[in-house]
Amino acid sequence: MSQIRSVRVQVYGIVQGVGFRYFTHQEASKLGLRGRATNLSDGSVEVLAEGDAHAVEKLIHWLQSGPRTASVDSIEVTELEPGSVNVTSFRAY
C-alpha cells in the first residue's frame, strides 16, 4: 500500500513568464499527483502537490531545476497534513 504525502513547495528564481506552471502541471500529471501551481505576487511559484510519497519526491526533485525555460534559485518544502490538498487533479492557475 502506498503512503500519501502532501507538500507545499515555494519555488524562487526566474519562474514566472517562462511556462513554469504549465510544465509543472505536465510533470505532476505524469506522476499521477493532484494539486496546483500558482504565481505569487513576490515573483515565486507556489506548488501544492499530493499523492504517492515516491511520486511527490520525484516532483520535488524536478522542481529543484524546473523546465529548461526557468532558472530556479531555491525551493522551500513544507509538509502538509495528508488529505489537505482538496482537488482531484493537478491544475495551473
C-alpha positions in Angstrom: 0.0 0.0 0.0 1.4 3.4 -0.9 1.8 6.2 1.5 0.1 9.6 0.7 2.2 12.7 1.0 1.1 16.3 0.8 3.5 19.2 0.3 3.6 23.0 -0.3 6.7 23.9 -2.4 7.6 27.5 -2.9 9.9 28.0 -5.9 12.1 31.0 -6.2 14.1 32.4 -9.2 13.0 33.2 -12.8 9.9 31.1 -12.6 7.1 33.4 -13.9 6.5 34.1 -17.5 8.6 31.1 -18.6 5.9 28.3 -18.7 6.8 27.1 -15.2 3.2 26.4 -14.2 2.4 24.6 -17.5 5.5 22.3 -17.3 4.8 21.7 -13.6 1.2 20.7 -14.5 2.6 18.3 -17.1 5.2 16.7 -14.8 2.7 16.4 -11.9 0.0 14.8 -14.1 2.6 12.3 -15.5 3.3 11.3 -11.9 -0.4 11.0 -11.0 -0.4 13.8 -8.5 -3.2 16.2 -7.6 -2.7 19.9 -6.6 -2.0 23.2 -8.2 0.7 25.6 -9.3 0.1 29.3 -8.7 2.1 32.5 -9.4 2.6 34.6 -6.2 2.9 38.3 -6.0 6.6 38.1 -4.8 7.6 36.5 -8.2 7.7 32.9 -6.8 5.5 30.0 -7.7 3.6 28.0 -5.1 3.1 24.3 -5.8 0.7 22.2 -3.8 1.0 18.5 -4.5 -0.5 15.4 -3.1 -0.3 11.7 -4.0 2.0 8.7 -3.7 5.0 9.7 -1.5 7.5 8.4 -4.1 5.9 10.5 -6.8 5.8 13.6 -4.7 9.5 13.1 -4.0 10.1 12.9 -7.8 8.2 16.2 -8.3 10.2 17.9 -5.6 13.4 16.8 -7.3 12.1 18.0 -10.6 11.1 21.4 -9.1 14.7 22.0 -8.0 15.6 22.7 -11.6 12.2 23.0 -13.3 11.8 23.3 -17.1 14.8 24.5 -19.1 13.0 27.8 -19.7 13.2 28.6 -16.0 16.1 29.4 -13.6 15.4 28.1 -10.1 17.4 29.7 -7.3 15.9 27.7 -4.4 12.9 25.8 -3.2 11.2 25.7 0.2 9.3 22.5 1.0 6.6 22.4 3.7 5.0 19.2 4.7 1.2 19.3 4.9 -1.4 17.1 6.5 -2.3 14.2 4.0 -5.6 15.0 2.5 -5.3 18.7 2.8 -4.9 19.3 -1.0 -8.6 19.3 -1.8 -8.7 18.8 -5.6 -9.0 15.7 -7.8 -6.4 16.6 -10.5 -3.5 18.9 -11.0 -4.1 22.5 -12.2 -2.1 25.5 -13.1 -3.6 28.9 -12.1 
